[in-house]
Amino acid sequence: MAFLSSPVSVMRPFAAAGTRAVLLVFLLLAGLLPAMADAAGARWVASFWPTAQKAGISRSVYNSALGNFTPDPDVLAKAGSQAEFVKPLWEYLDGAVSQKRLENGRDALRQYGRQLQQIEQAYGVDRSVVVAIWGMESSYGQVLSNPKIVKNTIRSLATLAYQGGSRAKYGRQQLIAALKILERGDVDARHMVGSWAGAMGHTQFIPTTYQAYAVDFDGDGKRNVWTSEIDALASTANYLAKMGWRSGQTWGYEVELPASFDWRHNDSGKALTLDQWRKMGVHRVAGRQFPASNDTATLYAPAGAGGPAFLLLHNFKVIKRYNNANAYALAVGHLADRLRGGGDFVSGWPRDVRPLAAAERAELQTLLGRRGFYSGTVDGKIGAGTRQAIRSFQASAGDIPDGYASTGVLQRLRSGR
């Protein structure tokens, strides 16, 4: 029924005859469809009430939050989106650690310096990391004033619960948690805002995470991640601490790899001590030294031999508990380092190389299979098996066997070389 949003296209074929009749039908339908949506929403609200009641939600809170519910079409569109993300990591980092974000982050560190010091003392989490997450999640709260981005949390979660698709279970679970927050009185339904998927406030807590880890640090009796920057920052620090943050330690180090490096270590996921990595010829960039410690680290070289390499420590995994993506955790760690006065990465990124699209990744696997290097599933997903096949092909061609799925590798396979 999407065509009804364009009355001109509907009316034009009938302009010569019966225009008034068609116009009347159109106006009736235009008025009927919202009413049908309202009725369906009301039926869903009535059907969900026993679940909310069983969870301890009062009728007054329930009616106040959901009494006028209609599904948000924008949330439905985003929930159904299956976009192919092919932005290179270095472009993502350019945006995440932009000059503007650095300037605003340094301003935040100065403005909230006393409170951030107290938060760091209370939870043992580096204040620069906490502020970096704030910058990543909401640009230090700036997006919360953008009505094109900010959604009402109750309506968003109710929409996900209502639509019945793959996100319905998540929507129901988070909606109950959000209603419990309203029941406690930390915020009212109108001011409970966040992303279309229900992540809330300055540092984007989903309701269940909020329930478990949000804190009242400013002492007003409410855990307020929407308008109290201090509560939001302290809640983030508390979450990271509970996830196992190791106080006084960093997230990782940029390193240089020897020419003879065994690139299988980039896939193994095996943690070795810093001393073991040193004995393999892995060194920190710019002549810096590893600290004397028994820390263990894993290797991460996201662009293969053509870009920076990192040894990732335990705290990198803790950052990933906030968002389970290496790119996100690398951005947070790097932004935090820059906010403390550190410089950019020493090694450059291969900016003349673009990531392979899904169809190209599947073609890469197919061509590797034809050459006898790959026997796995052709699914366009570059996992350890595909990277090992690429390494074998690269070694046979006399290239550095870094296992990186590049356009260069694909072109060589296409050419039969």
C-alpha positions as CSV (number, residue, x, y, z in Angstrom):
1,M,0.0,0.0,0.0
2,A,3.0,2.3,-0.2
3,F,1.7,3.8,-3.4
4,L,-1.0,5.6,-1.5
5,S,1.7,8.0,-0.2
6,S,1.8,9.5,-3.7
7,P,-1.8,10.6,-4.6
8,V,-0.7,12.2,-7.9
9,S,0.4,8.8,-9.3
10,V,-2.9,7.2,-8.2
11,M,-5.1,10.0,-9.6
12,R,-3.6,10.7,-13.0
13,P,-5.0,7.6,-14.9
14,F,-8.5,8.6,-14.0
15,A,-8.3,12.3,-14.6
16,A,-10.5,12.2,-17.7
17,A,-13.5,10.4,-16.1
18,G,-14.8,10.1,-12.6
19,T,-12.2,12.3,-11.0
20,R,-14.5,13.3,-8.2
21,A,-15.4,9.7,-7.4
22,V,-11.8,8.6,-7.4
23,L,-10.9,11.5,-5.2
24,L,-13.6,10.5,-2.7
25,V,-12.4,6.9,-2.6
26,F,-8.8,8.1,-2.1
27,L,-9.7,10.4,0.7
28,L,-11.7,7.6,2.4
29,L,-8.8,5.2,2.1
30,A,-6.3,7.9,3.3
31,G,-8.4,8.4,6.4
32,L,-9.0,4.7,6.9
33,L,-5.4,3.5,6.8
34,P,-4.3,5.4,9.9
35,A,-7.4,4.3,11.7
36,M,-6.6,0.7,10.9
37,A,-3.0,1.1,12.1
38,D,-4.3,2.7,15.3
39,A,-6.7,-0.1,15.9
40,A,-4.0,-2.8,15.3
41,G,-1.7,-1.0,17.7
42,A,-4.4,-0.8,20.3
43,R,-5.1,-4.5,20.0
44,W,-1.4,-5.3,20.4
45,V,-1.2,-3.0,23.5
46,A,-4.2,-4.9,25.0
47,S,-2.6,-8.3,24.2
48,F,0.8,-7.3,25.8
49,W,-0.7,-6.1,29.0
50,P,-0.7,-9.5,30.8
51,T,3.0,-9.8,30.1
52,A,3.7,-6.4,31.5
53,Q,1.4,-7.0,34.5
54,K,3.2,-10.2,35.3
55,A,6.5,-8.3,35.2
56,G,5.2,-6.0,37.9
57,I,4.2,-3.0,35.8
58,S,1.3,-1.0,37.1
59,R,-1.7,-0.2,35.0
60,S,-1.1,3.5,35.3
61,V,2.5,3.4,34.1
62,Y,1.5,1.0,31.2
63,N,-1.4,3.2,30.0
64,S,0.6,6.3,30.3
65,A,3.5,4.8,28.2
66,L,1.5,2.9,25.6
67,G,-2.0,4.3,25.7
68,N,-1.6,6.1,22.3
69,F,0.8,3.6,20.7
70,T,1.1,3.4,16.9
71,P,4.1,1.7,15.3
72,D,6.9,3.9,14.1
73,P,7.3,3.3,10.3
74,D,10.9,4.6,10.4
75,V,11.8,2.0,13.1
76,L,10.2,-0.8,10.9
77,A,12.2,0.4,7.9
78,K,15.5,0.3,9.8
79,A,14.7,-3.0,11.4
80,G,14.1,-4.5,8.0
81,S,17.3,-3.0,6.4
82,Q,20.0,-5.4,5.3
83,A,22.5,-2.9,4.1
84,E,25.9,-4.1,2.9
85,F,28.6,-2.2,4.8
86,V,31.7,-1.9,2.8
87,K,33.2,1.3,4.3
88,P,37.0,0.8,4.8
89,L,38.2,0.7,8.4
90,W,40.3,3.7,7.9
91,E,37.3,5.8,6.7
92,Y,35.4,4.7,9.8
93,L,38.3,5.8,12.0
94,D,38.5,9.1,10.2
95,G,35.0,9.9,11.3
96,A,35.4,8.4,14.7
97,V,38.6,10.2,15.6
98,S,37.9,13.4,13.6
99,Q,39.4,16.8,14.6
100,K,36.1,18.0,15.8
101,R,35.5,15.0,18.0
102,L,39.0,15.5,19.5
103,E,38.3,19.1,20.2
104,N,35.0,18.4,21.8
105,G,36.4,15.5,23.8
106,R,39.2,17.7,25.2
107,D,36.6,20.3,26.1
108,A,34.6,17.6,27.9
109,L,37.6,16.4,29.8
110,R,38.2,20.0,31.0
111,Q,34.6,20.8,31.7
112,Y,33.9,17.6,33.7
113,G,37.5,17.1,35.0
114,R,36.6,17.0,38.7
115,Q,33.7,14.6,38.3
116,L,35.7,12.4,35.9
117,Q,38.5,12.2,38.4
118,Q,35.9,11.0,41.0
119,I,34.5,8.5,38.6
120,E,37.9,7.2,37.7
121,Q,38.7,6.8,41.5
122,A,35.4,5.1,42.1
123,Y,35.5,2.5,39.3
124,G,39.2,2.4,38.2
125,V,38.4,3.1,34.5
126,D,40.5,5.6,32.6
127,R,38.5,8.8,32.2
128,S,39.7,9.2,28.6
129,V,38.2,5.8,27.7
130,V,34.9,6.8,29.3
131,V,34.8,10.1,27.4
132,A,35.8,8.4,24.2
133,I,32.8,6.1,24.5
134,W,30.6,9.1,25.1
135,G,32.0,10.7,21.9
136,M,31.4,7.5,19.9
137,E,27.9,6.9,21.2
138,S,26.4,10.4,21.0
139,S,29.0,12.9,20.0
140,Y,29.2,14.0,23.7
141,G,25.4,14.3,23.8
142,Q,25.0,16.5,20.7
143,V,22.8,14.0,18.8
144,L,20.3,13.9,21.6
145,S,19.0,17.3,20.4
146,N,18.6,16.0,16.8
147,P,14.9,15.0,16.2
148,K,15.9,13.3,13.0
149,I,17.9,10.8,15.0
150,V,16.4,10.6,18.4
151,K,13.4,8.3,19.0
152,N,11.1,7.8,21.9
153,T,12.4,4.6,23.4
154,I,9.0,3.1,24.4
155,R,7.5,3.6,21.0
156,S,10.6,2.2,19.3
157,L,10.7,-0.9,21.4
158,A,7.0,-1.4,21.2
159,T,7.3,-1.2,17.4
160,L,9.9,-3.9,17.4
161,A,7.8,-6.1,19.7
162,Y,4.7,-5.4,17.7
163,Q,6.1,-6.2,14.2
164,G,6.8,-9.8,15.1
165,G,9.9,-10.3,13.0
166,S,13.4,-11.3,14.0
167,R,13.7,-8.4,16.5
168,A,10.4,-9.1,18.2
169,K,11.8,-11.1,21.1
170,Y,14.4,-8.4,21.7
171,G,11.7,-5.7,21.6
172,R,9.5,-7.4,24.1
173,Q,12.4,-8.0,26.5
174,Q,13.7,-4.5,26.3
175,L,10.2,-3.0,26.5
176,I,9.6,-4.7,29.8
177,A,12.9,-3.4,31.1
178,A,12.1,0.1,29.9
179,L,8.7,0.0,31.6
180,K,10.4,-1.0,34.8
181,I,12.6,2.1,34.5
182,L,9.5,4.2,34.3
183,E,8.0,2.3,37.2
184,R,11.0,3.2,39.3
185,G,10.6,6.9,38.4
186,D,14.1,7.5,37.0
187,V,12.5,9.2,33.9
188,D,9.1,9.7,32.4
189,A,8.0,8.1,29.1
190,R,8.3,11.4,27.1
191,H,11.9,12.0,28.1
192,M,13.1,8.4,27.6
193,V,14.8,8.8,24.3
194,G,17.6,7.2,22.3
195,S,18.2,5.3,19.1
196,W,15.7,3.5,16.9
197,A,16.7,0.2,18.5
198,G,16.2,1.3,22.0
199,A,19.7,2.4,23.1
200,M,19.2,5.3,25.5
201,G,20.8,8.5,26.5
202,H,24.3,10.0,26.3
203,T,26.1,6.6,26.3
204,Q,23.5,4.5,24.7
205,F,22.4,1.9,27.3
206,I,19.8,-0.6,26.2
207,P,17.2,-0.9,29.0
208,T,18.4,-4.3,30.4
209,T,22.0,-3.0,30.6
210,Y,20.7,0.2,32.2
211,Q,18.8,-1.9,34.8
212,A,21.9,-3.8,35.7
213,Y,24.6,-1.2,35.6
214,A,23.3,2.4,35.6
215,V,24.2,4.4,38.7
216,D,23.1,7.6,40.4
217,F,26.5,9.4,40.7
218,D,25.2,13.0,41.0
219,G,23.2,12.0,44.1
220,D,19.8,13.2,43.1
221,G,18.1,9.9,43.7
222,K,17.7,9.0,40.0
223,R,19.8,7.1,37.5
224,N,19.6,9.6,34.7
225,V,21.5,8.8,31.5
226,W,19.4,11.3,29.4
227,T,20.1,14.7,31.0
228,S,22.8,14.0,33.6
229,E,26.1,13.7,31.9
230,I,27.7,12.6,35.2
231,D,25.3,9.7,35.7
232,A,25.8,8.6,32.1
233,L,29.6,8.7,32.4
234,A,29.7,7.0,35.8
235,S,27.3,4.3,34.5
236,T,29.6,3.6,31.6
237,A,32.6,3.4,33.9
238,N,30.6,1.0,36.2
239,Y,29.7,-1.2,33.3
240,L,33.3,-1.4,32.0
241,A,34.5,-2.2,35.6
242,K,32.0,-4.9,36.0
243,M,33.0,-6.4,32.6
244,G,36.6,-6.8,34.0
245,W,38.4,-3.6,33.2
246,R,42.0,-3.8,34.4
247,S,42.9,-0.5,36.1
248,G,46.1,1.2,35.0
249,Q,46.4,-0.8,31.8
250,T,45.9,0.2,28.2
251,W,43.9,-1.4,25.4
252,G,46.8,-2.3,23.1
253,Y,49.9,-1.1,21.2
254,E,50.7,-0.3,17.6
255,V,53.5,-2.6,16.5
256,E,55.9,-3.3,13.7
257,L,56.3,-6.9,12.3
258,P,59.5,-8.4,11.0
259,A,59.8,-9.2,7.3
260,S,59.9,-12.9,8.2
261,F,56.7,-12.8,10.3
262,D,54.5,-15.9,10.3
263,W,51.1,-14.4,9.3
264,R,49.2,-17.4,10.7
265,H,49.5,-15.6,14.0
266,N,47.1,-13.0,12.7
267,D,44.3,-15.6,12.6
268,S,45.2,-17.8,15.5
269,G,43.7,-15.6,18.2
270,K,46.3,-17.1,20.5
271,A,47.4,-14.8,23.3
272,L,51.1,-14.6,23.9
273,T,53.0,-12.6,26.5
274,L,54.6,-9.3,25.4
275,D,58.0,-10.9,25.9
276,Q,57.0,-13.8,23.6
277,W,56.0,-11.3,20.9
278,R,59.2,-9.4,21.4
279,K,61.2,-12.6,20.9
280,M,59.4,-13.1,17.6
281,G,60.6,-9.8,16.4
282,V,57.5,-7.8,17.1
283,H,58.2,-4.3,18.4
284,R,56.3,-1.2,19.3
285,V,56.4,1.5,16.7
286,A,58.8,4.5,16.9
287,G,61.2,2.8,19.1
288,R,58.9,2.7,22.1
289,Q,59.3,-0.1,24.6
290,F,56.7,-2.5,26.0
291,P,56.2,-2.2,29.7
292,A,57.7,-4.8,31.9
293,S,54.7,-7.0,32.6
294,N,53.2,-10.4,32.1
295,D,50.4,-9.0,30.0
296,T,49.2,-11.2,27.2
297,A,48.1,-9.9,23.8
298,T,46.7,-11.1,20.5
299,L,47.7,-9.8,17.1
300,Y,45.3,-7.7,14.9
301,A,46.4,-6.5,11.5
302,P,43.1,-5.5,9.9
303,A,44.6,-4.4,6.5
304,G,47.2,-7.2,6.3
305,A,50.8,-6.2,5.5
306,G,49.6,-2.9,4.0
307,G,48.4,-1.3,7.1
308,P,49.0,-0.9,10.9
309,A,49.3,-3.9,13.2
310,F,48.3,-4.0,16.8
311,L,48.8,-6.2,19.9
312,L,45.5,-6.2,21.7
313,L,45.4,-6.5,25.5
314,H,42.6,-7.6,27.8
315,N,41.0,-4.2,28.0
316,F,40.3,-4.2,24.3
317,K,38.0,-7.2,24.9
318,V,36.3,-5.2,27.6
319,I,35.6,-2.3,25.3
320,K,34.1,-4.9,22.9
321,R,31.5,-5.7,25.6
322,Y,30.1,-2.3,24.8
323,N,30.0,-3.0,21.1
324,N,31.2,-6.3,19.8
325,A,33.2,-5.0,16.8
326,N,37.0,-4.7,16.5
327,A,36.6,-1.5,14.5
328,Y,34.5,0.1,17.4
329,A,37.0,-1.0,20.1
330,L,39.9,0.2,18.0
331,A,38.2,3.6,17.5
332,V,37.5,4.0,21.2
333,G,41.1,3.0,22.2
334,H,42.6,5.3,19.6
335,L,40.3,8.2,20.5
336,A,41.1,7.8,24.2
337,D,44.9,7.8,23.3
338,R,44.5,11.0,21.3
339,L,42.5,12.7,24.0
340,R,45.4,12.0,26.4
341,G,47.8,13.7,24.0
342,G,48.9,10.8,21.9
343,G,49.5,11.0,18.1
344,D,48.0,9.3,15.1
345,F,49.0,5.8,14.1
346,V,52.6,5.6,12.7
347,S,51.8,3.2,9.9
348,G,49.6,4.4,7.1
349,W,46.4,2.7,5.8
350,P,46.2,1.4,2.3
351,R,43.8,4.2,1.2
352,D,44.0,3.2,-2.5
353,V,42.5,-0.2,-1.7
354,R,38.7,-0.7,-1.3
355,P,37.0,-3.5,0.6
356,L,35.5,-6.3,-1.5
357,A,31.7,-6.3,-1.9
358,A,29.8,-9.4,-1.0
359,A,29.6,-10.7,-4.5
360,E,33.4,-10.2,-5.0
361,R,34.1,-12.1,-1.8
362,A,32.1,-15.0,-3.0
363,E,33.9,-14.8,-6.3
364,L,37.2,-14.8,-4.5
365,Q,36.2,-18.0,-2.7
366,T,35.1,-19.6,-5.9
367,L,38.3,-18.8,-7.7
368,L,40.4,-20.0,-4.8
369,G,38.4,-23.3,-4.8
370,R,39.1,-23.7,-8.6
371,R,42.8,-23.3,-7.9
372,G,42.7,-25.9,-5.2
373,F,43.3,-23.6,-2.3
374,Y,39.8,-23.5,-0.7
375,S,37.3,-26.2,0.0
376,G,34.9,-24.4,2.3
377,T,31.4,-22.9,1.7
378,V,31.1,-20.1,-0.9
379,D,29.2,-17.6,1.3
380,G,31.1,-14.3,0.8
381,K,32.3,-14.4,4.5
382,I,36.0,-14.0,5.0
383,G,36.8,-16.3,7.9
384,A,39.9,-18.1,9.0
385,G,39.5,-20.8,6.3
386,T,39.3,-18.2,3.5
387,R,42.3,-16.2,4.9
388,Q,44.4,-19.4,5.1
389,A,43.4,-20.2,1.4
390,I,44.5,-16.6,0.5
391,R,47.8,-17.1,2.3
392,S,48.5,-20.3,0.4
393,F,47.7,-18.6,-2.9
394,Q,49.9,-15.6,-2.0
395,A,52.8,-17.8,-1.0
396,S,52.5,-19.7,-4.3
397,A,52.6,-16.4,-6.2
398,G,55.6,-15.1,-4.2
399,D,53.6,-12.4,-2.4
400,I,53.6,-11.6,1.3
401,P,51.1,-14.3,2.7
402,D,49.1,-11.9,4.9
403,G,45.7,-13.5,4.1
404,Y,44.2,-10.1,3.3
405,A,41.2,-10.3,0.9
406,S,42.1,-7.4,-1.4
407,T,41.1,-6.4,-4.9
408,G,44.7,-7.2,-5.9
409,V,44.3,-10.8,-4.8
410,L,41.0,-11.0,-6.7
411,Q,42.5,-9.5,-9.8
412,R,45.4,-12.0,-9.8
413,L,43.0,-14.9,-9.4
414,R,40.9,-13.6,-12.3
415,S,43.9,-13.3,-14.5
416,G,45.0,-16.8,-13.7
417,R,48.4,-15.7,-12.4
